[in-house]
Amino acid sequence: MDAIMIQLAGVTKAFGETVAVRNLNLTVFRGEFLTLLGPSGCGKTTTLRMIAGFEKPTEGEILLDGQPVEGLPPYRRDVNTVFQHYALFPHMTVLENVAFGLAMKHVPREEARRRALEALEMVQLAGFEGRRPRQLSGGQQQRVAVARAIVNRPKVLLLDEPLGALDLKLRKQMQVELKHLQQRLGITFIYVTHDQEEALTMSDRIAVMSGGVIEQLGTSEEIYHRPRTRFVADFIGETNLFTGQVVALSASGLTVETPALRLTVPATPEVSAGALVHVSVRPEAIRVRPEDASGSHGALVGAGTVGSNRLSGRLLEKTFIGAATRLVVEVDAGQLVTVQTHNGDSHSLRQGSPVTLTWEPEDSAVMVA
């Protein structure tokens, strides 16, 4: 996955006074599954449309497999796009829909039929070739749209919120199927979504976008556990954010003074003494235990040893969420801290009771404010 397939260099896109994408630099490797993730209006779909050729950059250059694509219309670029709305031809059969692009390229009929049937088999729709789109479920129609896109064997497949119209269970199933399909084909996928879980599940790398720029580019693990900005930490999943000042630093870690407590966090090269920082701690990293009236501690709730970060508070909410229990604790300075525990670990906790929260320094991510 070392060869570069797509490169965006200094790409900006403005619609009148509105700048949708600002000086974007991005490299996508051959055979990679890269996701553009962000809220509505962050520039991810505009970026995809520029790669596809539906929008022209105001500034900058886009290269496909080392060649500039400026001036090339979409049908001349070796990419195909799958949209949220499948845009299938209702009067055509499934086979005719899939083979349509091949017919436009004047591929001989028998070869087009063979390739269309192969594509349908890849998306697990063998035997459906004679049906019309109205006879298919939403998930099946999406598979047809994917088959129609891959039948031309493009170098890059662009997917713009392709699972957005599906229900939750089917969406999760299709996430797995699309990832497996991409691995089998070895085609470069660029995937647009606002769904964090979807991005974390499917991607080799994720580009988190906000305000037309990439806030962070990295693997799912890097984005989740080592966010570089407050926006990324807050947007990806759920987290607890503390803001404070670095009051001491050593090779082993930093001490951060916040209104609620002193935190010990990992050493970070770009953070100096006196710096204002945000500290992110994921709910599942925090352990909680009850306190009795004398202030002594009950048995620890959650795995692991007691960390050097300790915080006292009062349990406000306790919510069963299926595989886990979600707790909301009010701590000093009125800050609310969210904790996620295994269901069996939370039986001893009572709403309204005092509790102690602990977590290890290495479970914190530090970002310059």
C-alpha positions as CSV (number, residue, x, y, z in Angstrom):
1,M,0.0,0.0,0.0
2,D,3.0,2.3,-0.7
3,A,2.1,3.5,-4.2
4,I,0.2,6.8,-4.2
5,M,-3.2,6.6,-6.0
6,I,-4.8,10.0,-5.2
7,Q,-3.0,13.2,-4.3
8,L,-4.6,16.5,-3.5
9,A,-2.1,19.4,-3.3
10,G,-3.2,22.8,-1.9
11,V,-6.8,22.2,-3.0
12,T,-9.3,25.0,-2.2
13,K,-13.0,25.1,-3.3
14,A,-15.0,28.3,-2.9
15,F,-18.6,28.8,-3.7
16,G,-18.8,32.6,-4.0
17,E,-17.9,34.0,-0.6
18,T,-18.1,30.6,1.1
19,V,-14.9,28.5,1.2
20,A,-16.0,24.8,1.5
21,V,-12.5,23.3,1.3
22,R,-9.4,25.3,2.3
23,N,-5.8,24.5,1.2
24,L,-6.3,20.7,1.5
25,N,-3.3,18.4,1.2
26,L,-4.1,14.6,1.2
27,T,-2.4,11.5,-0.1
28,V,-4.4,8.2,-0.6
29,F,-2.5,5.0,-1.2
30,R,-3.3,2.3,-3.7
31,G,-5.6,-0.3,-2.2
32,E,-6.4,1.8,0.9
33,F,-9.8,2.3,2.5
34,L,-9.7,6.0,3.5
35,T,-12.7,7.7,5.1
36,L,-13.5,11.4,5.1
37,L,-15.3,11.9,8.4
38,G,-17.0,15.0,9.8
39,P,-20.2,16.9,10.5
40,S,-22.5,18.4,7.8
41,G,-20.8,21.3,6.0
42,C,-17.2,20.3,6.8
43,G,-16.2,19.9,3.2
44,K,-16.0,16.1,2.9
45,T,-18.6,15.7,0.1
46,T,-17.1,18.6,-1.8
47,T,-13.7,17.0,-1.6
48,L,-15.1,13.7,-3.0
49,R,-16.9,15.6,-5.8
50,M,-13.7,17.3,-6.8
51,I,-11.9,13.9,-7.0
52,A,-14.8,12.5,-9.1
53,G,-14.8,15.6,-11.4
54,F,-18.3,16.9,-10.5
55,E,-16.7,20.0,-9.0
56,K,-13.6,22.0,-10.2
57,P,-11.1,23.2,-7.6
58,T,-10.8,26.9,-7.2
59,E,-7.1,26.4,-6.5
60,G,-4.7,23.5,-6.3
61,E,-4.1,20.2,-8.1
62,I,-5.5,16.7,-8.0
63,L,-3.5,13.7,-9.3
64,L,-4.9,10.3,-10.1
65,D,-2.2,7.6,-10.3
66,G,0.4,10.3,-10.8
67,Q,-1.5,12.1,-13.6
68,P,-3.2,15.5,-13.2
69,V,-7.0,15.3,-13.8
70,E,-7.7,19.0,-14.4
71,G,-10.2,19.4,-17.2
72,L,-11.1,15.7,-17.4
73,P,-14.8,15.1,-17.1
74,P,-16.1,12.4,-14.7
75,Y,-16.5,9.8,-17.4
76,R,-12.9,10.2,-18.5
77,R,-11.5,9.6,-14.9
78,D,-10.8,6.1,-13.8
79,V,-13.1,6.4,-10.8
80,N,-16.7,5.5,-10.1
81,T,-19.1,6.9,-7.5
82,V,-21.7,5.3,-5.3
83,F,-24.2,7.7,-3.8
84,Q,-26.7,7.5,-0.9
85,H,-29.5,7.5,-3.4
86,Y,-28.9,4.5,-5.6
87,A,-30.1,6.1,-8.9
88,L,-31.0,2.7,-10.4
89,F,-33.0,2.7,-13.6
90,P,-36.4,1.4,-12.6
91,H,-37.3,0.1,-16.1
92,M,-34.1,-2.1,-16.3
93,T,-33.4,-5.4,-14.7
94,V,-30.7,-5.8,-12.1
95,L,-28.4,-7.2,-14.7
96,E,-29.1,-4.4,-17.2
97,N,-28.4,-1.8,-14.5
98,V,-25.1,-3.3,-13.6
99,A,-24.0,-3.8,-17.3
100,F,-25.2,-0.3,-18.3
101,G,-21.7,1.3,-18.0
102,L,-20.1,-1.5,-20.0
103,A,-22.7,-1.0,-22.8
104,M,-21.8,2.8,-22.8
105,K,-18.1,1.7,-23.3
106,H,-19.2,-0.6,-26.2
107,V,-18.0,-3.7,-24.4
108,P,-19.2,-6.8,-26.3
109,R,-22.6,-8.1,-25.0
110,E,-21.4,-11.5,-23.9
111,E,-18.4,-10.1,-22.1
112,A,-20.5,-7.4,-20.5
113,R,-23.0,-10.1,-19.3
114,R,-20.2,-12.2,-17.8
115,R,-18.6,-9.3,-16.0
116,A,-22.0,-8.1,-14.7
117,L,-22.8,-11.5,-13.3
118,E,-19.3,-11.7,-11.7
119,A,-20.0,-8.3,-10.0
120,L,-23.4,-9.4,-8.8
121,E,-21.8,-12.6,-7.3
122,M,-19.2,-10.4,-5.5
123,V,-22.0,-8.4,-3.8
124,Q,-23.9,-11.6,-3.0
125,L,-26.7,-11.0,-5.5
126,A,-26.2,-14.0,-7.7
127,G,-29.7,-15.1,-8.9
128,F,-31.2,-11.6,-8.7
129,E,-30.2,-10.5,-12.2
130,G,-33.7,-10.8,-13.6
131,R,-35.5,-8.6,-11.0
132,R,-36.4,-5.0,-11.2
133,P,-35.1,-2.5,-8.5
134,R,-38.7,-2.1,-7.0
135,Q,-38.6,-5.9,-6.2
136,L,-35.4,-5.4,-4.0
137,S,-34.9,-4.3,-0.5
138,G,-32.9,-1.1,0.3
139,G,-29.8,-3.2,1.1
140,Q,-30.1,-5.2,-2.1
141,Q,-30.5,-2.0,-4.1
142,Q,-27.4,-0.6,-2.5
143,R,-25.5,-3.8,-3.5
144,V,-26.7,-3.3,-7.1
145,A,-25.3,0.2,-7.0
146,V,-22.0,-1.1,-5.7
147,A,-21.9,-3.8,-8.4
148,R,-22.6,-1.2,-11.1
149,A,-19.7,0.8,-9.8
150,I,-17.1,-2.0,-9.6
151,V,-18.0,-3.7,-12.8
152,N,-15.9,-1.1,-14.7
153,R,-12.9,-2.1,-12.6
154,P,-12.1,1.5,-11.6
155,K,-8.8,2.4,-9.9
156,V,-10.8,4.3,-7.2
157,L,-14.3,3.8,-5.8
158,L,-15.8,6.9,-4.2
159,L,-18.7,6.3,-1.8
160,D,-20.8,9.3,-0.6
161,E,-22.8,8.3,2.5
162,P,-23.8,5.1,0.7
163,L,-25.4,3.5,3.8
164,G,-27.3,6.5,5.1
165,A,-30.7,5.4,4.0
166,L,-30.5,1.9,5.6
167,D,-31.7,0.9,9.1
168,L,-29.1,0.4,11.8
169,K,-28.9,-3.4,11.7
170,L,-28.6,-3.5,7.9
171,R,-26.1,-0.7,7.9
172,K,-23.8,-2.6,10.3
173,Q,-24.1,-5.7,8.0
174,M,-23.3,-3.7,4.9
175,Q,-20.2,-2.1,6.7
176,V,-18.7,-5.5,7.1
177,E,-19.6,-6.5,3.5
178,L,-18.1,-3.4,1.9
179,K,-14.9,-3.8,3.9
180,H,-14.5,-7.4,2.8
181,L,-15.4,-6.5,-0.8
182,Q,-12.7,-3.8,-0.8
183,Q,-10.1,-6.2,0.6
184,R,-11.0,-8.8,-2.1
185,L,-10.9,-6.3,-5.0
186,G,-7.9,-4.4,-3.8
187,I,-9.5,-1.2,-5.2
188,T,-8.8,2.1,-3.4
189,F,-12.0,3.2,-1.6
190,I,-12.6,6.8,-0.5
191,Y,-15.6,6.8,1.8
192,V,-17.6,9.8,3.1
193,T,-19.6,9.6,6.3
194,H,-20.6,11.6,9.3
195,D,-21.0,8.4,11.3
196,Q,-18.0,7.9,13.7
197,E,-18.6,4.3,14.4
198,E,-18.9,3.5,10.7
199,A,-15.6,5.2,10.1
200,L,-13.8,3.5,13.0
201,T,-15.1,0.1,11.8
202,M,-14.2,0.2,8.2
203,S,-11.2,2.4,7.6
204,D,-7.5,1.9,7.2
205,R,-7.1,5.6,7.8
206,I,-9.6,8.4,8.7
207,A,-9.3,12.1,7.8
208,V,-11.4,14.0,10.3
209,M,-12.6,17.2,8.7
210,S,-14.0,20.5,10.1
211,G,-14.4,23.8,8.5
212,G,-13.0,22.7,5.2
213,V,-9.7,21.4,6.7
214,I,-8.3,18.1,7.9
215,E,-8.1,18.3,11.7
216,Q,-6.3,14.9,12.0
217,L,-5.4,12.0,9.7
218,G,-4.6,8.6,11.1
219,T,-5.7,5.1,11.9
220,S,-8.9,4.3,13.8
221,E,-6.8,3.7,17.0
222,E,-4.8,6.9,16.6
223,I,-7.9,9.0,16.0
224,Y,-9.8,7.5,19.0
225,H,-7.0,7.1,21.6
226,R,-4.7,9.9,20.6
227,P,-6.7,12.9,19.3
228,R,-4.7,15.9,18.4
229,T,-7.4,18.6,18.8
230,R,-10.3,19.2,21.0
231,F,-12.6,18.9,18.1
232,V,-11.4,15.4,17.2
233,A,-11.6,14.2,20.8
234,D,-15.1,15.5,21.2
235,F,-16.4,14.4,17.8
236,I,-15.1,10.8,17.8
237,G,-17.2,8.8,20.2
238,E,-17.7,10.1,23.7
239,T,-15.1,11.6,26.0
240,N,-14.5,13.7,29.1
241,L,-12.6,16.9,28.6
242,F,-10.7,18.8,31.3
243,T,-9.0,22.1,30.6
244,G,-6.1,23.3,32.7
245,Q,-2.5,24.5,32.8
246,V,0.7,22.5,32.9
247,V,2.3,23.3,36.2
248,A,5.1,20.7,36.2
249,L,6.7,18.4,33.6
250,S,9.2,15.6,33.7
251,A,10.4,12.8,31.4
252,S,7.7,10.5,32.8
253,G,4.7,12.9,32.6
254,L,3.0,16.2,33.0
255,T,1.0,17.6,35.9
256,V,-2.0,19.6,34.8
257,E,-3.9,21.9,37.2
258,T,-7.7,22.1,36.4
259,P,-10.5,23.6,38.4
260,A,-11.6,20.1,39.5
261,L,-8.3,18.4,40.3
262,R,-4.6,17.9,39.5
263,L,-4.1,15.4,36.7
264,T,-1.1,13.3,35.8
265,V,-0.8,12.8,32.1
266,P,1.7,11.4,29.6
267,A,4.7,13.6,28.6
268,T,4.0,15.3,25.2
269,P,6.9,16.9,23.2
270,E,4.9,19.8,21.9
271,V,3.6,20.8,25.4
272,S,5.7,23.1,27.6
273,A,5.4,24.3,31.2
274,G,2.7,26.9,31.6
275,A,0.8,25.8,28.5
276,L,-3.0,25.7,28.5
277,V,-4.1,22.2,27.5
278,H,-7.2,20.0,27.1
279,V,-7.1,16.5,28.6
280,S,-9.4,13.8,27.1
281,V,-10.3,10.7,29.0
282,R,-12.6,8.1,27.5
283,P,-15.5,6.9,29.7
284,E,-14.5,3.2,29.5
285,A,-11.0,4.1,30.8
286,I,-12.4,5.4,34.1
287,R,-13.0,3.1,37.1
288,V,-15.5,4.0,39.8
289,R,-16.1,2.8,43.4
290,P,-18.5,3.9,46.2
291,E,-17.5,5.9,49.2
292,D,-19.2,5.4,52.6
293,A,-20.3,8.2,54.9
294,S,-16.8,8.3,56.5
295,G,-15.2,8.9,53.2
296,S,-13.5,5.5,53.0
297,H,-13.6,3.6,49.7
298,G,-15.6,0.5,48.8
299,A,-14.5,-2.1,46.3
300,L,-13.2,-0.9,43.0
301,V,-15.6,-1.1,40.1
302,G,-13.9,-1.9,36.8
303,A,-10.7,-3.7,35.9
304,G,-7.2,-2.6,36.7
305,T,-5.3,-1.0,39.6
306,V,-6.0,2.3,41.2
307,G,-4.5,5.0,39.0
308,S,-2.8,8.2,40.2
309,N,-5.7,10.3,38.9
310,R,-8.4,10.4,41.6
311,L,-11.6,12.4,41.7
312,S,-14.5,12.4,44.1
313,G,-18.1,13.1,43.2
314,R,-21.7,12.1,43.4
315,L,-23.5,9.7,41.1
316,L,-26.3,11.5,39.3
317,E,-27.4,9.1,36.6
318,K,-27.1,5.3,36.0
319,T,-28.4,4.1,32.7
320,F,-28.5,0.6,31.2
321,I,-27.4,0.7,27.6
322,G,-27.3,-3.0,26.6
323,A,-23.7,-4.4,26.9
324,A,-22.7,-1.8,29.4
325,T,-24.0,0.7,32.0
326,R,-23.5,4.5,31.6
327,L,-22.8,6.6,34.7
328,V,-22.8,10.4,35.0
329,V,-20.9,11.7,38.0
330,E,-20.9,15.3,39.2
331,V,-17.4,16.2,40.5
332,D,-15.8,19.3,42.0
333,A,-16.5,22.6,40.2
334,G,-19.7,21.2,39.0
335,Q,-18.2,19.3,36.0
336,L,-20.0,16.2,34.8
337,V,-17.9,13.1,34.1
338,T,-19.2,10.1,32.1
339,V,-18.2,6.6,32.9
340,Q,-18.9,3.3,31.1
341,T,-18.7,0.1,33.0
342,H,-19.7,-3.6,32.5
343,N,-23.2,-4.2,33.7
344,G,-22.1,-6.6,36.5
345,D,-19.6,-4.0,37.8
346,S,-22.2,-1.4,38.7
347,H,-24.6,-3.2,41.0
348,S,-23.1,-1.7,44.2
349,L,-23.5,1.8,42.9
350,R,-26.6,3.8,44.0
351,Q,-27.9,6.9,42.4
352,G,-27.1,10.0,44.5
353,S,-24.3,8.3,46.5
354,P,-20.7,9.5,46.7
355,V,-18.2,7.8,44.5
356,T,-14.5,7.9,43.6
357,L,-13.2,7.9,40.1
358,T,-9.7,6.8,39.1
359,W,-7.8,6.3,35.9
360,E,-4.2,5.7,34.7
361,P,-2.2,8.6,33.3
362,E,-1.6,6.7,30.0
363,D,-5.4,6.7,29.5
364,S,-5.3,10.4,29.0
365,A,-4.7,12.3,25.7
366,V,-3.3,15.8,25.9
367,M,-4.0,18.6,23.4
368,V,-2.7,22.2,23.3
369,A,-5.7,24.5,23.9
